[in-house]
């Protein structure tokens, strides 16, 4: 994976230089709205279950993380006016290029999660922690509308675990088990495509998953043609009913996902 790391560093450095004016302008408007730091440094769990500091542009009120709510819906009252704009355009994620250069993250890989979530991973899902987390992956395209999915849900964290986590983890595990440089390049191209047309990106992604011999059920779920319903995460036979009760979330490891 030395080629992947070299590619990550070179491309991230060049992209960071190229988009630095965008980051600077966004940071300025975030700061002037409440005179608080425009950056949000959040603990995330990465390779080999090690915690690192992920850098984001702050899209919420200062101290929003003190509420203990990790999943964010479009209707979340903690999101600031500037935050709504930068979240819509994914500008808040651009600073993670510095995490890639540092070595905490990769351009492509399963999205990093908070420790409260990774502690509920099944043994199968722990495969997600065997590679560097990424800025984008298959699930980033499938669930680009995560905020909309969680909008109006009484418990966004629980809804995330029931509706999004099962498919997101399956896609992440599929990536871990099949990853190569060609797949990384394709995911980056699909991510760029989704900026202009998510529907086209989804169709192309499903076609690509078929070429990679992904399970038919995973391809169908990834197409987002059907309404999302509560599902059990990979490695479990039970739908998550509470993040606070690990007994509901951790079950005997299973080979099929």
N, C-alpha and C positions, 0 to 999 in steps of 0.2 A: 504493500500500500504506500510505498514511498512516492510513487508517481502521483497518487491522489493527494498526498500531503503537499508536495511541491506545487501541484496545480492549484490547490486551495490557497496557499500563501500568495503566489504570484497574482492570481486573479483577484483575490480579496484586496490586496494592496492597491492594485490598479483601480478597482471599483471604488474603494474608499476615497482615493484621491479624486476620482471623477465626480463622485456624488457629494463630496465634502461641502459644496455650497448649499445643497439641499438640506443636509443635516444641520448646517449652521443657521440657515433661515428658520427651519422648524424649531430648533433649540431656542432661538431668540423669541419667537412668538409664545412658546411654552413658558418661558421665564417671565415675560412681561405680564402674563395674565394673573400671576399670583406671587411673583418675585421669589419663587422656590426653584430649586435645582431642576433643570430640564431633563435630567437623566434619572432613570430608575434602575438601580442595581439590585438584581434579584437572585437569590440562591436557587440553583437548578442542579439536578443530578445528571451526571454525564457518564463517560466511559469508566467501566469498572466500579460503578456505584459511587464515584467520587463527586463531591459537591464543588461547584464553581460559581463565580459571580457573572451572571449574564447581564449584558448592557443593553438597555432599551431607552428610547426616548419616552419620557413620561407622558402618558395619555390620560392619567387619572389625577384626582386630587392628591396632594401630598399626604402620605400616611394611609393610603387606601388599602394597603396590604394588611393593616392591623385589624381589619374586619374578619380575617380568617377565610374569606371567600376567594377561591383561586380561579374559578371559571367566570368569564365575563360575557354578558349578553349585550345586545345593542341598546337595551333599555336600562342598563346599569347606571344608577344615578351618580356613581363615582367618576364617570367619564367626563372630562372637561370639554368645552366647545372646541378648542383646538385639538383636543384628543380625538374627538369624533372624526375630524378631517384626516389626521395623520394615520389613524387606524384604518380608515376606509381605503387609503392609498398604500397601506403597509409601510409607511415611512418610519414608523416607530421601530420596525425590525432592522433597519439598515445598519444601525450601530453594532449589530452582532457580527459584522465583518471583522471588527477588532477582536472578537472572541475567536474567530477563525484563525486570524494571524497569530494570536497568542497560543493556539493549540487546544483550547477548550472545546471548540466545535469544528465542524466541517461545513462546507457549502451544502452538501447533501447528506442527509441522515435522518433518523427518527427525531422528531421534535423533543427537546428536553422538557422534563416535567419537574414539578416541585416534589420535595421529599414526602410530603403527605400523600401524594398520589403513588409514587414509586414504592412506598411501603405496603401498598395494597396489591402490588403486582403479583400475579400467579407465577409459578415457576417457569411457565412457557413465556410469559411476558418479560421475564428477566433477561431474555435474549436481546432485548432492546438496549440493554446497558453494556453489551459486549462490543459496541462500536461508538465512535464519537457522534454525539447528537448533531443535527444539522439545522441550517436555516430553512431549508425546504425539503420536502419529500413527497411521495405519492399522496399521503393524507393531507398535506397542505393544500393540494389542489381540490381534493374531494370535499374537504371541510373548510374551504375558504369563507364560507358563510356561517361559521360556527356561532358568531354573535347573534345571527338571525335565528338559528336553530334554538338557542337558549333563551331567546327573548320571551318574556312573560312567564317563564318557568319559576315556580315558587322556590325551588332549590336548584340553582344552576349547576352546582357541583355534582349533585346526585344525577341530574339529567345528563350531564356530560358523561358520567360513568355508565349510564344505561344506554344512551343513544349514540354517542360518538366514540368513546373509548374502545368498544369491541371491534369495530371496523378499522379504526385508526391503528390499534395494536396489531391486527392481522396484516395490514399493509406494511407496517414497520417491520414485522417479523419476516414477511416475504422479501422485503428489501435486504434485510440482514443476511438471509439465507442465499440470496442470488446476486448480491452486489458486485458490480464491476465498473470499470471506468465508462463503458458505453452506456450503462444504465444511469450513471450520474449525469452524463452529458444530456441524455434524453430528458431526465427529470428537470434539469435546468431550462431546457428549451420549452418543455410543457409549462413550467412555471411562468416563463416570460409570455407564452401564448395566453395563459389564463388572465394576465393583466388586461389584455385586449378583448378576449372572449373566453369566459370560463366554460361555456357549453362546448365550444370546439375543443378546448383543452381536455375536457372530460371524455369526449368521444375518442380523441387521439390516444389518451391514456388507456382507456379500456381496450382499444385495438392493440396497443403495445403490450398490455398485460396478457392478452390472448396469445401473442407471439412468444411470450415468456412462459407459456403453459401455466398460468396462474389458475387456481380453482375457479370453476364457473360461478360458484356462489359469491366469491370475493369480487369477481368482475361485475356481477349484477349489483352487488351492494355499492361498489365504487361508482357505478353509473348514476346513482342518485335518482333513478327513475321511479323508485317506490318510496313511500313514506317511511321515515325512520321509526322503528319500534324498539322497545327495550330488549336487549340481548345480553347474554352472558359473555364475559371477556374470554379470550383464548385461554384454554387450560382449566376452565371451570364449567360446571353444568348449571350454575345458578346466577341469576341476574343480581347485580350489586344492589342492595337495599339500603346500605348505609356505609359511608366512608369511615365512620367512627368504630364500626364493628369489624375488625379484621377477619373474624371467623366467617363472616359472610363472603369475604373476598378472596381468601386463600384456600385453594383446594389442591387435591392431588394432581400432579403434573400429568398432562395428556399429550400424546404425539400429534394428534390431528388438531388443526386449528380451523 
